[in-house]
Amino acid sequence: MRLRTWLRASAALWLAPLALALIVLYFFGGYVADHRPGDPRLGYAPRTVSSVLLSVYPLVYATAAALGAWESGRLRRDGVWALGPARSRVGVVVRELAPVWLLSGVMVALAVSLALVREGQAPSLASLVLPGMAWLVSVAHSLIGFAAGLVLPRVVVAPVLALAVFYAVAAAWSYEPFWLRHISGQYPEELGFGELPTPASVAAPVLFAGALAVGLTLLTTPVWRPTWRVLCAVAGCVAMLGGTVGAYAMVREWGHSPPTSSGHAPASCAGDAPVVCMPAATAEDLPAVRADIDETLRLLADAGVAVEPPARVEDRLTASGVRAAGTWRLPLTSLHAAETTRLAVVDTVVLFPCAEPDGTTARTVMLWAAGVAGSADAYLRRQQDELPLYQDGAQVLADIEQRAAAVDALPPPEQADWYREAVASACAPGENAGNV
C-alpha cells in the first residue's frame, strides 16, 4: 500500500486538522494567557516544556484512545480478522495505529515548539523527557482504545473513551489519594529553574498505561484453543495487576507534587570567603551581589553584631543536594532584582535565642540592623505589607520606628550594647506580634 493511500485510509488524517487546531487553541488560551515568565535571562527549556504540556496531556491521550477504538472498529466491520493471515496480527495493528502514533507525536511537538519559539529558547535533550513520556503514554492509550474497539461498537466506544480519558487526566491534579495523580500520565507541576523530573516520576505513568495496554490486548486477542485463551486471559490480568501495583509502589509515598532532581542549571562562582555562586545566565550580577554580601557582613560586624561569615553562598536556583555546613542558600537572582540582597543577609545573620521572640522588640532589632546595612527602607516596606494583618499593626509600626530612631542616636558602643540586650530581652515573656 502506498504511503498516501495508507494515510488516507486512517481516521487520524481526517481528525488531524481539528486536533492540531485544538493544540493551537489550548496554547493561546491556556499557556499564553496563564504563563508568567520571570527573568528572561533564566531561559530553561525543560521548565517551558513542562508548563505548556500541562494543558495538552488530556487532549493527546483522549485523541489517541478515540482513534485507536475507531480504527479497530473499522477493521472489525470490514472483517479483516476473518481473512487469511497475509500478515501477522501484530503487523496489522502496527500498520493501523502508526498514523495515530504519528499524530500524537505531532500534537506534542507542535505544543512544545510553539512554547519554545515564543520564549526564544532552543530545545535541549533534557527538555525532551516529558514529551517522550507523553508520547509513550499516548501509544498505550491508542492500544487501550484498540482493544475496546474490538468488542464494542466504535460509534459508541470512541466518543465515550475520548471523554472518559480526557476527564480522568484533566482532573488528575485534584485526585486523592495522591498516587492516583502521579500515575495518570499528566505531570502535574511546572518544573523550576534547574529542575528535572526524576526517572520514577516519568516511568510510573508509562508503566501503568503500558500495563493496561498489554493486559487488554492479551484479553482481546482471539485465540481458538481453550488452553491458550485461558493463558492469554491470565497473562492479561497479571500484566494489568502487576503494572498497577508496580506503579503504585513507585509513587505511594509522594505528596501532592512529584519529586524533582535539582541543580541541573550551570552555575558561575566568584570570590573567596565567601564564595558566591549564581546561575550562569545571571552571572553578570555576581560582582554587585558579592559586594552587597561582603559590605553587609562588614557593617554588621563593625556595629557589634555577632557575625559568622559563610564559606559559600549559593543561589537557590542552582543549589542541589544536602546543604553543607557553612553554606547559605538564598534566592540571589530575585533578591538582586528587587534590591533586597542586603536585607536577606540581615535576616540570615540576626538570630534570636527562641522561636517566637516578642514582636515589637524583635522588629525594632531588625529595623536597627537593616539600617546599619543600608536597607531600612526595604525592611519598612515589608512591615508595611505584613503589619496591617494585625489589629494594632499601625501602632506597632510607629513604635518600632520611634525606638529604632532613638537607638540610632546613641553612640556606636552603646548601640552594640543595646543590640545584645534587646536580642536577649526579646525572648523574655511578652506579647508576640508575629514573624519579624
Secondary structure, 3 states (H helix, E strand, C coil): CCHHHHHHCCHHHHHHHHHHHHHHHHHHHHHHHHCCCCCHHHCCHHHHHHHHHCCCHHHHHHHHHHHHHHHHHHHHHCCHHHCCCCCCHHHHHHHHHHHHHHHHHHHHHHHHHHHHHHHCCCCCCHHHHHHHHHHHHHHHHHHHHHHHHHHCCHHHHHHHHHHHHHHHHHCHHHCCCCHHHHCCCCCCCCCCCCCEECHHHHHHHHHHHHHHHHHHHHHCCCCCCHHHHHHHHHHHHHHHHHHHHHHHHHHCCCCCCCCEECCCCCEEEECCCCEEEEEHHHHHHHHHHHHHHHHHHHHHHHCCCCCCCCCEEEECCCCCCCCCCCEEEECHHHHHHHCCHHHHHHHHHCCCCCCCCCHHHHHHHHHHHHHHCCCHHHHHHHHHHHHHHCCCHHHHHHHHHHHHHHHHCCCHHHHHHHHHHHHHHCCCCCCCCCCC
